Amino acid sequence: MPKVKTNSGAKKRFVLTGSGKIKRKHAFKRHILTKKTNKQKRYLTHSGLVASCDCGEVRALLALK
């Protein structure tokens, strides 16, 4: 059986933590920032975790288990 390739877009976007969770960045922080409040931009700066319902799909893209 051939090796499973990692999705090259996913490997740039997600990081696996030590406890096995998947870390991600928030969307909507790239452009059109003038209409967003400082508080909104500040909260978008911090990284988040992938929701549990999406973890299976992301793990498949990263070729984990």
N, C-alpha and C positions, 0 to 999 in steps of 0.2 A: 504494500500500500504506500502511496507517495506521501511525502511530508506535507503537513498543512501549513500554508503560508499565512503569515500575519498580514492583516489589512494595513497598507502603508499609511492611509489616512488616520486610522484608529491609533496606531502606535505614536503618532505625533500629538494626539489629543488627550490620551488617557495615561495615567501612571498608577501602578499598583503600590499600595501602601504595605507596610510591614505586617499588618493584621489581615491582609487579604482583600481589603476594600479597594474600590477603584475611584481615584481622584480625577476631577475634571475642572475646567475653568468655566466661568459664567459667560453667557452670550451677551450681546448688546453693549460691548465696551470698546468697539473698534472705531466707529465714526458716528456722526450726528450726535455729538456729546453736548452741544450748546443748550439744547432744550431739556437735558436731564439735570436733575438737582445734584448738588455735591454729595448729599447723603446716598442717593441712588448709585452714583459712580463709585463711591467708597465701598459700598456693600458688594458691588460687582467685581471689585478688585480681588477679594478673597476667593480661594478655591472652594469647591464644594465636592460632595460625593455623589456618585451615580446612584439613582434610586434602585431599591432592591428588585423592582419589577423589570428593570432594564439591564441588570447585571448579567443575566444569562446571555443576552444578545451581544453585549460588549465583550464578554469573555470569549465568545465564539469568534468575534472579529480579531481579538488578540491571540487567538489559538491557545487559550488556556483551558485545560481539561476538556 
